[in-house]
Amino acid sequence: MKFSINAYCDPSMGTLDYDVSIGVLGNICEPYIDTVSSVACSKLSVSALWDYLADYSEYFGIFMLISGALLVFAGRKMLKPAVCFAGFLTSILVACFIFYAVYLENESDIADFWYFLGGGALVGIAVGLLMCWAVKIGAAVLAGWGGLCGGLILYESFIFRAEVEWLFWVTLVVCALGAAIAAFFLLDPVVITSTVLLGSYSLVRGVACYAGHYYNEVTMAKMAADGLLEDIDPWYWAYVGGFFVSFGVGMTVQCLSYKKEKAKEKARTQHPYMAARSQDSRA
């Protein structure tokens, strides 16, 4: 004999409310009761795609650590490679969105992710090279990525406490668009800030690939929306602190390097020989 209780989700019901079908259903050998309650609703539902990708985290980690270190300390000096990297990431992101839309309809094809990733990478190389040719546009895309990473950290630091899931997406869009637009007016300061933001985030995620205790951003948004703030791993905040430390160090290094370059340029233009050549050319 087997007795079962089937619980069905109804998010509109209160935590203490429940509805039980009248009587016991089934037959005498396998009776069951159907219940409806909000308690049966999943408190945290995250796509299995993230769990699948976690099996390959050590490979992604190496890429994130190397690219992150280069962007943090030499992002502006390596403007064209950084712009190419931004175009590459953009194509990868689009490919992942396309896969995710397909994956939602057929979970059995999750391994096909690598075809989408490979296609996005190939297109990303071409897009990255094109961005190097149109540096101004490429810098705006790079700034958008920096703003996106800044938005992620802002949300994960304190905005998530509002426990509103849609605020996660609003924060990302506003920060990314704001940074991209600012790049057309203040190229060097925005490029420095964006590369340090993107690099610092990449370093944090690279470390997390090996050390763990870090929450996927979508997971974080869902945890906040479901009221699971007390369940956050305390070690997670070490990553947030590490991001700000990396950001501060990177900004200091790049700003000092930028000031030295400007000082050298000014010294060259003020040199007597250079000034005389400038006057001769005007004459």
RATA-V29782 format. One record per residue. N is the residue number from 0. RES is the residue in three letters. SS is DSSP state (@ for helix, = for strand, . for the rest). BURIAL is 1 if it has 16 or more other ideal C-beta (glycine too) atoms within 10 Angstrom, else 0. Layout:
N;RES;SS;BURIAL
N;RES;SS;BURIAL
This chain:
0;MET;.;0
1;LYS;.;0
2;PHE;.;0
3;SER;=;0
4;ILE;=;0
5;ASN;=;0
6;ALA;=;0
7;TYR;=;0
8;CYS;=;0
9;ASP;.;0
10;PRO;.;0
11;SER;.;0
12;MET;.;1
13;GLY;.;0
14;THR;.;0
15;LEU;.;0
16;ASP;.;0
17;TYR;.;0
18;ASP;=;0
19;VAL;=;0
20;SER;.;0
21;ILE;.;0
22;GLY;.;0
23;VAL;.;0
24;LEU;=;0
25;GLY;=;0
26;ASN;.;0
27;ILE;.;0
28;CYS;.;0
29;GLU;.;0
30;PRO;=;0
31;TYR;=;0
32;ILE;=;1
33;ASP;=;0
34;THR;=;0
35;VAL;=;1
36;SER;=;1
37;SER;@;0
38;VAL;@;1
39;ALA;@;0
40;CYS;.;0
41;SER;.;0
42;LYS;.;0
43;LEU;.;0
44;SER;.;0
45;VAL;.;0
46;SER;.;1
47;ALA;@;0
48;LEU;@;1
49;TRP;@;0
50;ASP;@;0
51;TYR;@;0
52;LEU;@;1
53;ALA;@;0
54;ASP;.;0
55;TYR;.;0
56;SER;@;0
57;GLU;@;0
58;TYR;@;0
59;PHE;@;0
60;GLY;@;1
61;ILE;@;0
62;PHE;@;0
63;MET;@;1
64;LEU;@;1
65;ILE;@;0
66;SER;@;1
67;GLY;@;1
68;ALA;@;1
69;LEU;@;1
70;LEU;@;1
71;VAL;@;1
72;PHE;@;1
73;ALA;@;1
74;GLY;.;1
75;ARG;.;1
76;LYS;.;0
77;MET;.;0
78;LEU;@;1
79;LYS;@;0
80;PRO;@;1
81;ALA;@;1
82;VAL;@;1
83;CYS;@;1
84;PHE;@;1
85;ALA;@;1
86;GLY;@;1
87;PHE;@;1
88;LEU;@;1
89;THR;@;1
90;SER;@;1
91;ILE;@;1
92;LEU;@;0
93;VAL;@;0
94;ALA;@;1
95;CYS;@;1
96;PHE;@;0
97;ILE;@;0
98;PHE;@;1
99;TYR;@;0
100;ALA;@;0
101;VAL;@;0
102;TYR;@;1
103;LEU;.;0
104;GLU;.;0
105;ASN;.;0
106;GLU;@;0
107;SER;@;0
108;ASP;@;0
109;ILE;@;1
110;ALA;@;0
111;ASP;@;0
112;PHE;@;1
113;TRP;@;0
114;TYR;@;0
115;PHE;@;1
116;LEU;@;1
117;GLY;@;0
118;GLY;@;0
119;GLY;@;1
120;ALA;@;0
121;LEU;@;0
122;VAL;@;1
123;GLY;@;1
124;ILE;@;0
125;ALA;@;0
126;VAL;@;1
127;GLY;@;1
128;LEU;@;0
129;LEU;@;0
130;MET;@;1
131;CYS;@;0
132;TRP;@;0
133;ALA;.;0
134;VAL;@;0
135;LYS;@;0
136;ILE;@;1
137;GLY;@;1
138;ALA;@;1
139;ALA;@;1
140;VAL;@;1
141;LEU;@;1
142;ALA;@;1
143;GLY;@;1
144;TRP;@;1
145;GLY;@;1
146;GLY;@;1
147;LEU;@;1
148;CYS;@;1
149;GLY;@;1
150;GLY;@;1
151;LEU;@;1
152;ILE;@;1
153;LEU;@;0
154;TYR;@;1
155;GLU;@;1
156;SER;@;0
157;PHE;.;0
158;ILE;@;1
159;PHE;@;1
160;ARG;@;0
161;ALA;@;0
162;GLU;.;0
163;VAL;.;0
164;GLU;.;0
165;TRP;@;0
166;LEU;@;1
167;PHE;@;1
168;TRP;@;0
169;VAL;@;0
170;THR;@;1
171;LEU;@;1
172;VAL;@;0
173;VAL;@;0
174;CYS;@;1
175;ALA;@;1
176;LEU;@;0
177;GLY;@;0
178;ALA;@;1
179;ALA;@;1
180;ILE;@;0
181;ALA;@;1
182;ALA;.;1
183;PHE;.;0
184;PHE;.;0
185;LEU;.;0
186;LEU;@;1
187;ASP;@;1
188;PRO;@;0
189;VAL;@;1
190;VAL;@;1
191;ILE;@;1
192;THR;@;1
193;SER;@;1
194;THR;@;1
195;VAL;@;1
196;LEU;@;1
197;LEU;@;1
198;GLY;@;1
199;SER;@;1
200;TYR;@;1
201;SER;@;1
202;LEU;@;1
203;VAL;@;1
204;ARG;@;1
205;GLY;@;1
206;VAL;@;1
207;ALA;@;1
208;CYS;@;1
209;TYR;@;0
210;ALA;@;0
211;GLY;.;0
212;HIS;.;0
213;TYR;.;1
214;TYR;.;1
215;ASN;.;1
216;GLU;@;1
217;VAL;@;0
218;THR;@;1
219;MET;@;1
220;ALA;@;1
221;LYS;@;1
222;MET;@;1
223;ALA;@;1
224;ALA;@;1
225;ASP;.;1
226;GLY;.;0
227;LEU;.;0
228;LEU;@;0
229;GLU;@;0
230;ASP;@;0
231;ILE;.;0
232;ASP;.;0
233;PRO;.;0
234;TRP;.;0
235;TYR;@;0
236;TRP;@;0
237;ALA;@;0
238;TYR;@;1
239;VAL;@;0
240;GLY;@;0
241;GLY;@;0
242;PHE;@;1
243;PHE;@;0
244;VAL;@;0
245;SER;@;1
246;PHE;@;1
247;GLY;@;0
248;VAL;@;0
249;GLY;@;1
250;MET;@;1
251;THR;@;0
252;VAL;@;1
253;GLN;@;1
254;CYS;@;1
255;LEU;@;0
256;SER;@;0
257;TYR;@;1
258;LYS;@;0
259;LYS;@;0
260;GLU;@;0
261;LYS;@;0
262;ALA;@;0
263;LYS;@;0
264;GLU;@;0
265;LYS;@;0
266;ALA;@;0
267;ARG;@;0
268;THR;@;0
269;GLN;@;0
270;HIS;.;0
271;PRO;@;0
272;TYR;@;0
273;MET;@;0
274;ALA;@;0
275;ALA;@;0
276;ARG;@;0
277;SER;@;0
278;GLN;@;0
279;ASP;@;0
280;SER;@;0
281;ARG;@;0
282;ALA;.;0
